[in-house]
């Protein structure tokens, strides 16, 4: 399954990379792409292992917002 959402409070391209890396470390996340300019994240995941709320929690725990 793939979800897309907007990440807020990113101030540079490094923020996007940090978010991607944290997402990719999560068990069940198959791929993650975060675009700094648009603020959009696309995450492909195995819904049997991880769900959308947990994916968004990974972002918010790092001090970013999710819309």
C-alpha positions as CSV (number, residue, x, y, z in Angstrom):
1,X,0.0,0.0,0.0
2,X,1.2,3.6,-0.7
3,X,0.2,6.8,1.1
4,X,1.0,10.4,0.3
5,X,0.9,13.2,2.8
6,X,2.4,16.6,3.4
7,X,5.1,17.2,5.9
8,X,5.3,20.7,7.5
9,X,8.2,22.5,9.3
10,X,10.9,21.3,6.9
11,X,13.4,24.1,6.4
12,X,15.9,22.5,4.0
13,X,16.7,19.5,1.8
14,X,18.5,17.9,4.7
15,X,15.2,17.8,6.6
16,X,13.7,15.7,3.8
17,X,16.6,13.3,3.9
18,X,16.3,12.9,7.7
19,X,12.6,12.1,7.3
20,X,13.2,9.6,4.5
21,X,15.9,7.9,6.6
22,X,13.7,7.6,9.7
23,X,10.9,6.2,7.6
24,X,13.1,3.7,5.8
25,X,14.4,2.4,9.2
26,X,10.8,1.4,10.3
27,X,9.9,-2.2,9.9
28,X,7.3,-2.6,7.2
29,X,8.3,0.5,5.2
30,X,9.3,-0.6,1.7
31,X,10.1,2.8,0.2
32,X,10.0,6.4,1.2
33,X,10.4,9.6,-0.9
34,X,10.2,13.1,0.6
35,X,10.3,16.2,-1.5
36,X,11.5,19.3,0.3
37,X,10.2,21.8,-2.2
38,X,6.6,20.5,-2.2
39,X,6.7,19.0,1.3
40,X,5.1,15.8,0.0
41,X,6.0,12.3,1.2
42,X,5.2,9.1,-0.6
43,X,5.5,6.0,1.5
44,X,5.1,2.4,0.3
45,X,4.5,0.0,3.2
46,X,3.3,-3.5,4.1
47,X,0.0,-2.9,5.9
48,X,0.4,-6.2,7.7
49,X,3.4,-4.9,9.5
50,X,2.9,-1.1,9.9
51,X,-0.1,1.2,9.5
52,X,-0.6,4.8,8.4
53,X,-0.9,6.2,12.0
54,X,2.5,4.7,13.0
55,X,4.1,6.1,9.8
56,X,2.8,9.6,10.6
57,X,3.9,9.2,14.2
58,X,7.5,8.7,13.0
59,X,7.4,12.1,11.4
60,X,5.8,13.9,14.3
61,X,8.1,12.4,16.9
62,X,11.0,14.1,15.0
63,X,9.4,17.5,15.4
64,X,7.7,17.8,12.0
65,X,4.0,18.2,11.2
66,X,1.8,16.0,9.1
67,X,-1.2,17.2,7.0
